[in-house]
Amino acid sequence: MAHIPVQHGPSASTLGTPRSQIGVVVDRQTVDLKRLEKRVGRVHWQQRVGIEADHATQIFGRGRTFFHIENWYSIHTVIRLTLKALGLYGRGLRNAAAIQIRHNDVFLPHLPKAFDGFTLLQLSDLHLDMDEDYPAALIERLRQIHYDACVMTGDFRAKTYGPFDAAIAALAKVRPHLRAPIYTILGNHDSIQMVPAIERLGIATLLNEAVTLEHGGARIHLAGIDDPHYYQVDNFDKAAANIPPEEVSILLSHSPETYRLAAHAGFDLMLSGHTHGGQICLPGGIALMTNADCPRAFCRGAWRYHTMQGYTSTGSGASVVGVRFNCPPEITLHHLRVAPTQ
């Protein structure tokens, strides 16, 4: 059995628990993590927790891109001070709080008629512990929309390592305002040890797994892969193993970097995040950086590769510094449509 490194300090499950009961809760956490290891497989588990524990990867040398600005905290201070000196910091904060509701029509040739108009809400890159006021702003937007299922494309916490209690606590505040069913994947900011707490909130986590969505007597398939960018533990063979090739399938992939693999695996639609659309962009939405090893056309909004359609969310939250310029945050409503016959 692989060693299971448990985060240091009180966990989200033990906060507020009487001291006499903490041992019982910790035992439950250990059992939950062992079950999760069995579910994802020994190799996947060892790769995930091993890289999480490898502090040498916090800045350089891991993932599809060499530089990880989210882990270089001295740069965060430089960016913040520079924006303040230019008088732009306050505006950037306001921009980051102005979450937009975006609509995306997806026309699929083989979509069952019962799913025509079926709407998926996509939330991505929430970074819930970045700003204590953020959950309230998100909840206000969620009250204004209607949808049939919710999908989340990863990155719940601000940092890529360390405690995740604050992110889980903030997610617990948002959860009552989300309509089930809810499915998520993990991003490069997320620890696999978060999964039991996330699933106790009624949010199913897809770790190279798939589920079937049924509606009006018809069905489509939703698959999710583990983070392909930083941890590189995505497994398309496992995720798509039980999906009939003639039926519509949708993939959740934290980063759009997997676009080529997803298209050739036969997925009809891929939903991603990770890039934040650049977050700090030049006028016209030109990103200074995307932190993704793929063409920029795939790093924001709707796109297509061969027969597969895709969408990369600009994200609902912010990371590194809680500001945005020329790149509004979004929650996205994907309206599935039956493609007209030629």
N, C-alpha and C positions, 0 to 999 in steps of 0.2 A: 504494500500500500504506500503510495507517495506521501511524503510529508506535506501537511497542510499548514502553510504559514498564516496565522490569524493576525489581523491588524492589531496594532498596539492601542491601548487606551480603551475607554468604554465604548461599546458598540451601540448602534441604533437600537438594538434589541434589549440592551441592559440599562439604558438611560431611564431613570425614574423607577427602576426595579429595586425592591427592598434588598439590602445586602444579603440576607439569608437565602434569597432566591436566585442570586446572580449565578451561582454555580450551576443550577439547573438550566438557566438560559444559555450559558456557555456550552454546556453539554449538548443542548439542542442545536446550537450553531454548528458544533463539530459534526453531529449526525447529519445535518442538512448539507454540509460541505462534502461529506463522504458520499452522500447520495448523488450529489451533483457530479462528483468525480466519476462515479460509476455510469452516470447518464451520458456524459460527454466523451468518456474514454480516457484511459490512462495517459496516452501520448498527448492528446489535446490538453488535458489538465496539467501535466508536467510542464509543457511548453508555456502555457499561460501563466501559471503561478511562478515558474522559474524566471521568466522575463520580468514579471512584476517585481520580483525580489532583487533583480539585478540593478543596483543603483548606478552602475556604470553606464546604463543606457538612458539615463535621465536627460542628457543633453545631446550627445552625439552617438552616431554609430549604430542606429537601429532604425528599421523601417525602410520604406521605399524612397524616402527623401532623407538627406543627410542631416539637415538642420531642423531642430525642433524648438521654435521660438517660445512655445508655451512652457518649456522647462528652464529657460534661461531668465531667471527672475530679475537680474540686474538690468536687463533690457526693458523689462516691464516698467521699471522706475524711470528709465531714460525717456521712454515713450510718453509716460504720464506727465513728467516735468516739462517735456518739450511742448506738448499740447497746451498745458497750462500757461507756459510762457507766451505762446501764440494766441492765447485767448480763445482756444477752440475746445477746451476740455468739457465745459458745460454743455456746449452744443452737441458734442459727441455723446454725452450721457443721455441727453434728451432723444437723440436719434435712436440710440439703442433701446430705449423704452417704448418707442413708437412701433409696436408690432403690427404688421400689415396682414390682412387676410387675402391670400392669393388663390385663384381658381385655375385649374389645369384640366382641360378636356383630353381624355385619352381614348382614341378610337382603336378598337381591337377587332380584327376580322373574325375571330372565332369566339368572341365573347357570347355566352348564352344570353338569350333575350331577357331572361329573368334578371340579369345583372345590369341591363341597360339603365343608366342613371345611378347605379350603386356608387356611393361616395366614400372615399378613404380620406381620413384626416391624417396628415403627416406632421409630426413634431420632430424636430431634429436639433441637436446641439443645444440643449437647454441650459447646461452649465448652471444648475439651479442654485448652487451655493456661491455664485459670483457676486450677487447683489440680493440682500434680504428683501428688497421691495419688488424684485422681479416676479415671484410667484403670483402676487396680486395683479400685476399687469397682464400676465398670461391668462389668469382666470377670467378677467374681464373680457378678453377676446373670445375665450371659449364659450362664454355665455351667449355669444352672438351668432353661433353657427350650428348647422345641423349636418349629420353625417351618419353612415351606417357602421363603420368600424374605424378604429384608430390604430395607426402604426407609428412607431417611434424608431428613429434611425441612429440612436446612440449618443453618447457624451452627456451624461447626467451631472458630472461634477466638474469643477473648474481645473483642478490639478490632475496630473496623470499618475500620481501616487499618493500614499498617505491615507488618513481617515476619510471616510465617506459618509459619516453620520449626518452632516448638515445637508448633503444632497438628498439622502433618503428622507429626511424629515421634511424637506421642501417638496419632494415628490408626493409625500403623504398628504400635504395640503392641497396639491393640484388634483390628485386622484379622484376625489368625489365629483369633480367637475368634468370628468372624462366619461364618455359613454362606452360601455363594453360592446363587443369584445375589443381588447387592447393587446397588441403584440409589440415587442421591442427586440432590438438587437443591442449588442454592446459596441461602444466606440473605443477609440484609443485612450480616452480619458477614464474609462471605466474598468474597475476590477471585477474579475469573475466572482469574487467573494460577495459582491453586491447582489447577485442573482437571487438567493433565498429571500432577502428583504424585499426586493422588487416584486417577486412572485407572490409574497404574502399580501401585497397590495392588490392582487388580482390582475397583474400584468404578466402575461406569458412571455418568456424570453426564449427566442429561437437561436440556438447555438449549433449552427450547421444542421438545422432541422426544418421541417415543413409541417403546415397544418392545412386542412381543407376548410374553405369558407362555403357554407351552403346558404342559398337564398332562393326562395320561390321554386323549390324542387330542383334547382340546378347547382352546380358547384364550380369553383375555381380554386387555385392552390396558391398559398403564400409561403415562401421560404425565406429563411434568414441565415446569414453566415456571420461567424464571429469576425472580429476586427481584422481586415486585410492589410491595413496600413502600417501600424506600429508592431503589432504582435504577429501578424501574418499566419494566423491560425484558421483562416477560411478553408472550407472543404466543400467544394461544389458537388462532389460525388455523393457525399453523405446527405447534403441538403436536398438534392434533387432525386435521390434514389427511388422514392415511391411516387413520383409525379408522372402520370401518363403523358407522353410527349404530345399527344393530340389535344390536350386540354390546356386552357389558359393558366399561365403561371406568372406570379409576380415575385421579384426578389428584393429583399431588404439587404443592402450592403452599405456599411457606414461610409465608405469612401467610393467615389466613382472610378477609382483606379482599376476596378475589376470589370470595366465595361466590356472588354474584349472576351474575357472568359465567360461572362454571363450571357453574352449574345450567342456564342457558339455552344453554350450549354442548353440553349433552346428557350430561355426565358422571354416572355413577351414584353415585360415592363420591369425596369429596375429603378428603385427609389433610394436615393443616397443623401448624404449631408457632408459633414467633415470640413469642407472648404470655407464655410461661412460666406461664400461668394467673394472672398477677399477681406470682408469686414471693413477695412479701411481702404477705400478705393478713390481713384482720381475721378473727376467729373466724367460722366458717361458710364460709370460703373466699371472702369478699368482697374482690375485688381493689382495691387502692388505685389502680392504673393498669394498663392492658393494652397501651398503645402500638400500638393497632390501630383503624382507622377502620371499625368494624363493630359491630353489636349485641353486648353482652356475652354473650348466649346462645351466640354462636359462638366465644367466646374460650377455652373450656375444655370438654373432654369431648365427648360425642356430641351431635349436633344434626341438624336436617333443614331444608332449604329447598326448597319445592315437592317434586319427586320425588327430589331428590338428597340423599343422606345425607352427613354429614361428621363429622370428628373432629379436634379441636384438642388436641394433646398439651401437657401442662404443661411438657414438656421434661425431659431427663435431667440436664442440668447447671444452671449458674447463671451470671448475668452481672452486671455492675456491681459488686456485692458478693456474695461466695460464700456467701450465707445464704438460708434459706427459712423462712417462717412460715405455717402453716395452708395450705400448698400444696406437698405432697410432690413430689419429682421422680419421673419414671416412665419405664419402657420399656413399650411397648404391643403386645399381641398381638391383631391383628384377625382374627377367625375368620369367613371368608366362608361364608354359608349360603344354600341355595336357599330362597327365601321360599315359605311354604305357599300353595297356590292358594286363592282366595276361594270 
